[in-house]
Amino acid sequence: MYRIYGMDSRHIRWLYLFLGGFFAGVLVLNIGKNSLLQDMELFSAASLSRMKFLEVDGSAFFRYVLRERMGMAVLLCLLATTYIGAAIIPVYALGMGTMAGILLSAASIRYGLLGVLLVLVSVLPHYLLLVPACIMLMDWCFHLNMALYHPERIGETGYSRRKQYLLRVIPKLIIITVILIAGSIVESYVNPKLLSIFLKLF
């Protein structure tokens, strides 16, 4: 059974990088908030006003979301097959943390606690599926890279054992793909309705 939430030292390092990126994003936006927020439409009054009256085409939005989610997943998988693949994963964790910090800071600076709630509504419930899927994908990419370039680190030395390992990772990738698709469905059809209801507070 594929471990979704199993934490080891590698996962802890990724968590630290995510948190480091998060605090960096918060710090950068708060230091330059006067100039940065003026140039950003993120959570601006005008953008929220447009979102209030926006009618979302679920199927078109789903195609867009799925293309974005799967595109990133395919990119990470392809990079995992290169020699620098293992180094890309920490960079990805750092980048995700930075974007999360900027997102939360922009909303809280503009609207205070209501802005924090806006962010939560914006990322729930689909992130309950997407976050585990991303962790699983990062772990999958790391192990694939190790099997290709450093098989001795995971005990998969020898061509036959490496081939068997590569065959074993296919079911794991299918599970990750299914969860990403499920998260994209929720993001496309459930989240817009919840967000539309919440925006009535603004």
N, C-alpha and C positions, 0 to 999 in steps of 0.2 A: 504494500500500500504506500502510495506516495505521500511523504510527510509535507503538509502544508505549513504548519506552524512550528515545526521543529527549529529551535534556535541553537546555533553553535557560535563559535568565535567569529566566523566569517559573517554570519547574519548580524551579529552585534556590531561589527565594524561598519557594515552597510547602514545600520540604524544610526550609528554615530555620524556617518557622513550625511545622511538625510537630515538629521537634526542640526548639524553644522551648517548645511546649506539653508535650512529653514531660518535659523537665527541670522545668517548673513543676509538673506532676503529681507527679513524684518528690519535689520539695521540699516541697510542701504536705502530702503524706501522711507524710513523715518528720518534719516539724515537729510535726504534730498526731497522730502515730501512736497515742499512748496513748488519746486520746478517740475518734479516727476509727475505728480498727480495732475498738474495742469495739462501735460502733454499726453496723459493716458485717458482713454475712454473707459477703462476698467471700473465698473460699478459707478460710473458717473450718473448724475440725475437724468441726463438725456438718454443714456443707454438703458437705464431701468424703465424710463417712461416708454421707450419703444418696445421693450420686452413685455410690458403690461398688455399691450394690444396686439402682440405678435401671435399669429395663428401658426402653430408648428405642424408641418406635414410630416407625420410620424415616419412614413416609409422613406421619404427623401432624407430626413434627419438621420434615420437609422443607417442608411447607406453611407452617409458622410461620416458618422461616428465609427462605424465598422471599418471603413477605409482607413481612418486615422489610427484606431487601436491596432488593427492587424498590420498596418504599415510599419508602425513602431516595433511590433513584435517580430516581423520578418527582418527588419533592419538589425535588431539585436541578435537574432539567430544567425544572420549572415556574418555579422562582425565576430560572433563567437567562433566561427570557423577560421578566423585569421589569428595570427600570432599575438596580436594586441587585444584579442577578445576579452581576456580576463581583466584587463585594465579598463575596458570600456564600462564594465558594470559599476564600479565605484563612482565613475564620472556620471553615470546615469542616475544613481542614487543621490549624488550631490545636486545635480540639476533639478531633480524632482523636488528635493527639499527647498531649494532656492525659489522655485516657482510657487510652492505652497506658502512660503513666508511672504512673498510679494502679494499673493492673492489675499491672504488673511489681513495683512497690514493695510492694504488699500481699502478693503471693506471696513475695517475697524476705525481707520482714520476718518473716513467719510461719514460713517453712521454709528460709530460706537458699538455697543452690545448688539444692536439690531443688525449691524453689518456682519458681526461674527455669526449670528443666526442665519443670515443670508448665505454665507459661505457654506454652513452646514447643510442648508436646504439644497444648495447648488451641487453638493457632492454626495448627497445621500438620496436614495439607498444604494445607488449603483456602485459606489466605491467599496461597499461591503463585499462585492464580488471582484472588482477590479484590483483592489490592493492585494488580496491573496494571490490573484492571478499574476500580478507583476512580481511578487516575491518568488513565486514558483518559477516564473520565466527567467528571472535573474539567476536562480539556483540552477535551472536547467542549462542555461547558457554557460555558466561557470564550469559545470561538470563536463559539458561537451568539449569546451576548450581544453580542459585538463586531459580528457581522454585522447584528444588529437595531438597535443603538444607536450604534455607532462603526464603520461599514463602511469608512471611510477608513483605519483603522488596519490593516486586513487586505486592502486593495485590492479591496474588493467594493462599490464605489460604483455607484449606478445600480440601478433596480428590477430589470431583467432579470438583472443579475449577482448581485444578492442572492437572487433567486428560484432561480437555478441553484445557488448555494452551499447554500441551504437544502435543495434536493433531494439534493445530494451528501452531506450529513451523515447522511441516513437510513441508508445502509449501515453507516456507522461506529457508529451507535446500535444497530443489529442485532447487530454483532459484540460490543459491550459487553454487551448483554443476554444473548447466548449464553454469554459467559464468566461472568457473574454467576450464571446458572442452573447452569452446570457447577460453579462454586465452591460453590453451595448444595447440590448433590447430594453432593459430597465431604464437606461439613460435616455433612450429615445422616446419611449412611450409613457413612462411613469414620472420621471423627474420633471419634464416640462409642465405637467399638470400641477404638481406640488409647488413648483416655483411660481406658477401663475397665481395660485391661491395666496402664497406668502407675499407676493409683490403688492397685493392690495393694501398692505400696511404702510407702503411708501407713498 
